[in-house]
Amino acid sequence: MASSVNVKTEKRPAPNPEDGHTNPKKARYPHNMKLLPSLKTKRARELVLVIGTGVSSAVAPEVPALRSWKGLIQALLDAANEFDLLEEEESRRFQKSLQEDKNLVHVAHDLIQKLSPRTGNVRSTFFKDCLYEVFDSLESKMEHSGKHLLRSVLQLMENGALVLTTNFDNLLEIYAAHQGTRLESLDLTDEKQVLEWAQEKRNLSVLHIHGVYTNPSGIVLHPAGYQNVLRNTEVMREIQKLYETKSFVFLGCGRTVDDTTFQALFLEAVKHKSDLEHFMLVRREDVGEFKKLRDNMLDKGIKVISYGNDFTDLPDYFERLANEICNHASETNGWASPYNEEETQNGFSSQKNLLQDNHS
């Protein structure tokens, strides 16, 4: 199911030298991490951006539910208790499971089932109420540095990159609406829309592989929840073709490649993963852990890249990367590219809007 956000638009802020939004060739970025040639020379249309909890928590750090699965389940449990939807014994049982770090997907599934009881043929909407309570007023909780990061994601989308996320929030869609760009929120309940996304007919759409909170019926925590997509051979062929022909860039994704939903969609049928070229941007905090992760990911065809030593380094690093990719494509299209100068996707002229963004 697709949905979108409609808000009053605002003009994109012009680059401010004091904010570090200057020409990337002249700016001094924290730690000045170099951009990997094999990534910075990609075209935006060759990329699939995978947005994880690390991005959402950077955009709205004051919202605990955005930081992790555990934080989300705790927030839902708190909301259920505030609305008096659970018996004391049930609440204690869920809280104990959280504290013991039991299988969080199972805990979340059981909690959702408890908040969505059936009475005859009618399923209650208490789960929807709890979701809206947890994600209420996201717009007012977005921080400047987080918007900085979303701006770069949107810039790449406008130039042809696809975006999927494991997150339930719609922070990117909210930010884009304020910039005058309408993004659709897709989930896996409609295989026709998923097919069109995989075929690059819905570039200005965000595929939420676990669902988005604005459509509670589309939220799934396990591949069994969307068998209609998994059984559709045409859809699955197109989805897995993306992993074989494009470069995935993982942002804020600590364990996304271990996510059962992601594996079912992209990894299980893909052979010779080490021959692929994907990228994971991570913080280089512990040198030993960083090297271990890098070695493990190479077997999956994923290059692990450090964007810096601190979470706050990511927005500037990713801005440099997005500018490098988009400016390179713009220069190529202007002189020797077989692509038209203004290529329309979903009714959106990517080159025109990039120029408007750079000069607004």
N, C-alpha and C positions, 0 to 999 in steps of 0.2 A: 504494500500500500504506500502511496506517495503522499507527502504533505509538504507544505512550505510555510515560511514565516513572512508575514507582511508587517513592516514597521515603517515609520517615517524615516526617509533616507537623509543622510548627512554627507557632506562633501568630504572626500578622503583628505586627511591632513597632508599638507605639503611637507616634504622632508625638512626636518629641523636639525641643524648641526649640533645643537645642544643635547638632542635626544639620541644622537648617534645615527640619524637617518640621512647620512650623506652619501656621496658617491662611494660605492664599495671599494674602489681602487684607492681612495684617499683616506677612508675612515680607519681609525685605530680600534680594532675589536679586541675584547679580552682574550689573552693568550694567543691571539692571531693564528688559530689553527688553520692549516693549509687545506684547501679543497682538493679532494682526490680527483685527478684528471679523468678517470673512467666514469665518474659521476657528473662532474661539472660540464662535461662535453655532451651530455645527453640532451635530447630535445624533450620539452615538457610532455609531448604526446607519447613519448616512450616510457613514461613513468606512471606507476600506480602508488599513490601515497597511502600508507597504512597508519591511521591515527589511533594511538593507544591512550591509556589512562594518564600517562605522563604529560600529554599535551593538555588535556582537560584540567588536570590539577595545577598546571602552570598558568592557565588562563583564569581560573577561579579557585585559588588556593584556600579560600575560606569555606569552601563547600566540601565537607569530609566525604560525602558520597562519591565524589569524583576521583578520589585518591587511589582507591583500590576496590576489589570485589568485597573485601571484608568491610570496608567503610560504607559501601552501598547497602549491604545486607543489614549492618547495624543501624543505618539511617532508616531503612524500611521497617525494621523491628521497632525502633523508637516511635515512628509515626503510627504503627499499628497499636502500640501501647497507649499513645496519646489519644487515639480515637476509641480506645477500649474495645478493640477487636479480638483480643486474645485473652484466654483464661490465664491466671497467674502461673499455673503449672506449665502451660504451653510456652509462655514467655520465658520462663526459667530454662526450659529444655532448649529452646532456640539459642538463648544467651550462652548456655553451657557449650553447645556445639560450636559457637563462634570462638569462645575462649580456648577451646581445645583444638582449634584449627582443623576441624574435620573437613571432609570434602565440601568446599564452599559452594560448588555448583549444586550439589544435592541439598544443602541447607537452603539455598536460595529457592530452588525448585519447590521444596516442601513448604516454605513460607508463602510463596506465591499461590500454591494450591490452597493453603489455609485461608488466604485472603480472597480467594475466588471460589467460594463454595457454590455448588449447584443446588437450586431449589426447583425441582421438576426439570424443565428445559431451559431455565433461566440461570445464567451465571451472574453473581453479584459483581459490583464494580468497586468494591473496597480497595482492591489492589490499585486501581486507577487513582483513587483518592490518595493513597499513600505515595504513589509515584509523583503526583503533582505537588504534594506537600514537600517531598524530598528535593525536587528540582524547581521549586517555586522561586521566581525572581532571579533567575540565572543572569539575566541581562545586567542587573545592577551590581553583580558581584564579579564582573569581568575586570581584570586589572590591565593597566596600560601595556606592560611587557607581554602579557598574553595576547592582546590584540595585535601587537607587533608580529607575533608568531603566526596568528591566523591570517594576517594580511599577506604574508609570503605564501601560505598554503593557497589562498584564494588567487593570488597572482599566477601560480602554476596551473591551477584549475582553468583559469580564463585562457590559458595558452595550450590547453589540451590534456593536462594530466587528469587521470581518474583518481577518485578518493573513496576509500572504504574505511570503516571504523568499527572497533569492538565496543565503543562507548554508547551509552543510552542517551546521552545529552545531545542537544542540537546547538551547541555554542558556535560552531562554524556557520551554520545557517543563519543564526541571529546576527552575527557580525557581518556576514555578506549582505543581509537585508539592509543594514544601516549604510552600506556602501553602494546601494542601488542595484545589487545583483541578487536575483532570486535563485536560490538553490532548493532543489527538491530533497526531501528525506525519504529514502527508499528502505524497505525491509524485505525479508525473504518470503513473505506471504504471497507475493504476486510474481510468479515466475516469468510472466511476459515482460514486466518492467526490469527484472533482473537480467533477462536476456538482452534487452535493449541497452542496458548499462554496459554489459560485457562486450557488446558490439559497438560501443562508443557512440551510441545514438542519444545518450543522456549524460553527456559530459558534465553538465552543470547540475549533477545530482550526487548526493552522498549516500553510499550504500552502508546501512547499519546492519552488520551481519548478526547481531544479537537483538536487533529491534531498536526503536526509539521511544522515549517515554510518552511522546504525544500520541502514540498508537499502541496502547497496552496489549491489544490482542495480537500484535505482531512480535512481541517479545518472546524469544526462545533462548534457552540456556543449553540445549543439547541438540545434536544433529537430528534426533528423532522428531524434533519439533517442526521440521520443515522437509519432510519426506517428499512433498510435492516437487521441490526443487531438485533434491538428490536423485529422484527417479526420472527426471526429465533429461534425457540424454543430450538433447540439443543445448539446453542451458548449461549443463555440466561441461560439455565439450568446449563451449565458448569461454566459460569461467577459467577452466584449466589452461586454455590456450593463452590467456593473459599471463599466467605465471611462467609459461614457457617462452613467450615472445616479448614481454616487457620487463622493465626493471622495477621491482617493488622497493620502496623506500620506507623503512619502518621508523616512525617517530613516536617516542614515548612508549615503546612496546617492550616491556621487560620480558614477557613470556608468551607473546602472541603466537609464535610458531608452535607452541605446545598446546594452544587452545584447540579443543576438539572440533569446534565449529570451523575454525580456519583450516585445520588439517583436512577435514572432510571436503571442504570446498576446493582447496588449492593443492594440497600435498599428496594425498593418498594415491592418486592415479598418475602423478608426474614422475617419470623415470629420469635417471641421470641428473639429479639435482645439482651435483657439483659442477656441471657444465654451464649452469645458469649464472646470471650476474645480478644479484640483488644487494641492497645496502641497509644496514641498521645503524642509526645514529645513537650513540650512547655516551654517558658521562664516564670519563676515565678517573674514577675515584681510587680504586684499588688496582694497582698494576697487575698483580697476579690474577685477580678475577677477570680483568679486562682481557688478558692474553688467553685465559681459559675459554672465555666466551667467544673470542675471535676464532680460536681453533675449532670449537664445536660448530660454529655457524658456517664455516667454510665447507663442511660436509653437506650442507643444505644449499650451497650456492649463494651464501649471504656474506658479504664483506662487512665486518664490524668496524665502524669509524668513530673516533672520538671527536666530539664537538667542543670539548673543554673539560675543566675539572669541576664545574658547578652547573646546576640546572639553569642558572641565569645566563649562561653562555649560549644556550640553544637558540633563542630568538635572533641574536645578531649573526650567528653562524649560518642559520637557515636563510636569513635575509640575503647574505652574501651569495649563498648557493642559488637561491631563486633568481636573483638579479643576473648572476653569471649565465644561467641557463636561458633565461628569457631574452637577455640582451644579445647573447650569441645567436639565438634563433632569429631575432629581429634583424641583425646584421646580415645573416645568411639569406634570409628571405628577401632582403632588399637588393642583393647582388647576384646570388647564384643559385637560389633555391627553386626547385620545381613547384613549390607551393605558392598559391596566390598570396599577395600581400595582406589581404584581409580574408581570412578563412572563417566562415560562419559555422558555429556549433550551437545547436539549440537556439538559433536566432541571435547568437551573440558574436560579434566581431572581435576576435581575440586581440589582433594587432592594434586595432583602433582603441580598445579599452586600455591596453597596456600603455599606450602613449598618453592617454588621458590621465591615467594614474600617475605617470611619471612627471606630468606637468601641472597637476591640480594643486 
